[in-house]
Every structure is written in C-alpha cells, then in structure tokens.
Amino acid sequence: MVSAPPTPYEEYIRVDELLALHSPRTDAPGEDLFIAVHQVSELWLATLLRETGDARRMLLEEDTEGAARRLRTAVDVLGQLTGTLNVLCGMLPTEFARFRTELGTASAAQSPQFARVIKACRGPGPSLWDAFAALAEGQGGLVKIYDAVGGGPREVAELLVDLDDAFGAWMSAHWRLVSRQIGAAMGTAGQSAALLRERMEARLFPALLDVRPEFHRAEEVPAP
C-alpha cells in the first residue's frame, strides 16, 4: 500500500523527523512520556533563550515596551515548562524505577540550555539583568523607577519579578517531582533532592526584592 504524501503541515513542522527522535530504550510504561517531557522542555528552553535575548537587546536600546512584550512571553514559556513537568507527577515510582537505569548518570541539570538560561538572565557576563541595571542607573536607580508614575522601566522591573517567580515555580515543580519519585535517594547524577531545593530558593534578580524594604520604612518621628 502506497503511503499518502506528507501534508504541508507535516513538512513544515517536520513531523517525521520529530517523531523519529522520540525513541524509548525500553518498553517500560512511562519512559516514552519521560522522554517526551524532556524533549519538549528543551524546545521551550530554546524559545526562552530567544525571548530573554531579545528583551535584553531591547533594554539596551531603551525600548521598554518591546522588552515588556518579550518578558511576558518568557513568563508564559516558564509556565509551559512547569506544566510540562507536572505531567510526570502521575508516574508511579515503581514505573520510573523500571527504566531509571537507562539514564545512567544523565540528569536534567546537565542540560546546556538550562545553564545558558540562568547565565542569560543573571550572568556572569552580558545578561538580562545587566541591561536592566544599566537602564535603572540611567533613571536614577531602582527606587526612582518605582516612584515614577506609569513608567516603562517600572513595568519591566515587575515583569522581571514575574519571570523570577515563574522560574522558581518551575524549579519547585522539579524538586517536588524528584522527591515523589526517589525520596531521599541520590539522583542519577549523584545529586540529592535537597540540593535541588537549594537551587529552587536561589533568585534570578534578588536586587528587585532587596529594594522592597525601601518603600516601607516608617518616617522618623522627632523626639519630643
């Protein structure tokens, strides 16, 4: 039987090539889902790198409106990453154990794109944060930005906080998933769930939280 030619959609998305990359090593229930989740996550990470890179470039050009659009998309992408990861919560630990040895020492923490996302956001080196910090400095600092009424830089600052929170939610989802699958056992790369928890608590843009107390300082009352 002659197979039907691919549709324009299949050719554009390159469906056959994409599905060929999805190749579980065992017939264990759950391995195909595990691989799909991580492959999809890599695609989302590539998108996240593009959006944060564009946002940085726009901030250097002082295009806060354009940067804000890119940052909103980046926040949504992180939501997709969290939702994709949560799909694995339905997997039983016994199901994971059936194919876990196939991973060897492989771990999601080894993803080069994951490392690039962190570096692209907070450095070291050129980063989203250094572009925003330069913009803030030109506006008189973070406090001045928040004191401004309807300012584009203030919107960008809050979107960076949203991005930070969304990143933390993704890290939290990963920690919870690892905890429910292996408990206190060591991970495939020799790391524990406790180490993941430490990473979960690290902020991408801590200065944006550190400045908050400045807005809540009580005025000094003169002594009678």
N, C-alpha and C positions, 0 to 999 in steps of 0.2 A: 504494500500500500504506500503510495507516494504521499509524503507528508506535505501539509499545506505550507506555502511560503510564509515567512515571518511577517507579521503586520508591521506597519510603520512604527507603532508604539514599541514593539519588541526590538526593532532595530535601533530606535533612538535610545531606549533605556538599556540596550544590550542585555536583555533578559537571559539569554542562553549562557553568556559568559558569567553573568552574576550568579546564576544558579549552580554553575559548574564549580564555583569557589566554595559552595556550601557542601562540604564532604565530611561527615562524621566518620570517625575511625572505628566505631563500634555500633552495635545495634541496640545499645542501652537506651531506654526511654529517657529523654531529656537532653541527650548530647546534641541532637540536632538543634534544639531550642537554645541551648547554651552557646553554641557556635553562632547561630543567627543573631542573638542578642549582642554578642561582642563584635560581630562584623558590622551590624547596623550602627553600633556605638562608634566605631572608627569612622564611618561616613559622617555621623553627626559631629564628631570632633574636628574633621576636616572643614566642615561648614562653620563651626565655632571659631576656628583659626582665621578663616576668611573674614568673618564678621568683625571680630575684635581687631584684626589687622586694618580693615577699612576704617573702623571707628578711630583707631589711633591716628591714621593718616589725616582724617578729617579734623581731629582735635588739633593737630599741628597746624592745620590751615585755619583754625578757629571757626570751623563750620560745626557749631554745636547742634544745630538742627539735624544735619546729616548723621553726625555721630550718635545722636539720641535714637534715630531710627535703627541704626545698626545694633546698638546696645539692646534695644527692645527685642530684636530678633535673636540676639545672643542669649538673652534670658529665656526666651521661648525654647531655644535649642537645648539649653540645660534642662528645662522641664521635660523635653522629649527623652533626653538621656536618662533622667530619673525614672520616667515611666517605663522606658525600655528595660531598665534593670529590674524594676519591680515585677516584671513578668516572670522572672525566675523564682520569686518567692513561693510559687505553687509547687516547686520541685521538692520532693522528699529528700532528706539527707541520704537515705539508702539508695535513691536513684543517682544522686551525684557521686556517691562512693563507687558506683559500678563503672564509671568512666574516668574518674579523677586521676588515676594513674597515667592515663594517656596524655595528661597535661605535662607530665614530667615536672620541671621547675618553672613552667610558664605561669605568668601572673599578669593580670590586667595592669598592675602597677608598672610593668615593663613597657607599656605602650609608649613609643616615642612621641606620638601626638599628644598624649596626656601630659608629658613633661613639657612639650612645646607650648601647650595652652597655659600652664602655670607661668612659664617664663614670659610668654607674650602679655600676660596680664600684669604681673608684679615684678618682673625682672628675675635675675640681674640682666643688665643690658637694656637696649631700647624696648620699651613696654607701653602698654596702655596707660599704666599709672604715671610713668614719667611724662607722657604727653599731657595728661590731665593736670599733673602737678605744675607743669610749666604754664599752662593756661591759668590755673588758680593763682600762681605767683603774679602773673601779669594783671590779675584782677584785684590784687591786694591781699590774697590769702583765702583760706577756706572760710574763715568767719565772715569776711566781706562778701563772699559768694552767697552764703546762706542769708545774709542780711539784705541782699538785693531783692527787689520785688520783680517776680516774673522773669528772672534771668535764665538764659540758656545754660550757662555753666552750672547753676544750681540743679537744673533738671538732669544734667549729665551726672552730677555728683550722686543724686539719688538713684539713678539708673545703675551706677557702679555699685551702690549698696545692694540693689536688687540682684545684680549679677553675682555679687559675693554671696548673698543669701542662697541663690539658686545653686551655686557651686557647692556650698555647704550642705544643701539638701541632697545633692547627688552623692557627695561623699558619705553622708549619713545613711543613705539607702544602701550604698555598697557595704558599709560596716554592718548594718543590720542583716543584710543578705549573708555575708560571710559568717556572722555569729550564729545565724539559724542553721547554716549548713554544717559548719565544723566546730562550733562552740569554742572551747579553749585550745583546740588542736592547732598545730602550726600550719600555715598556709603552704601552698606548693612552692613558693619562693623562699620559704623559711621565715616568713613574717607572721605575726600573730594578729588577731582581731584588735588587740589593744593598741598596736602600732597604727592600725587604720583609724582608730578612734582619735589618736593624737593628730593625725593628718586632717581629720574631719574638723577639728577645732581650730585649725590654722586659717587665718583670714587672708584674702587676696589684697584687700585695701584697708588695713587696720586704721590708717590715719583718719578715715572717714567716720569711724566710730570714736576714735580718741578725741575728736574735736567736739563731740556732743556735750560734754560737761560745760563747755564754754557758754552754752545757751541757757544754763540752769543755775548759774552762780547767783546767790542771793546778794542784793545790793548791801553794801556795808552800812550799818546803822550807826550814826555818830554817837559817841558816848555822851550821856547827859552831864 
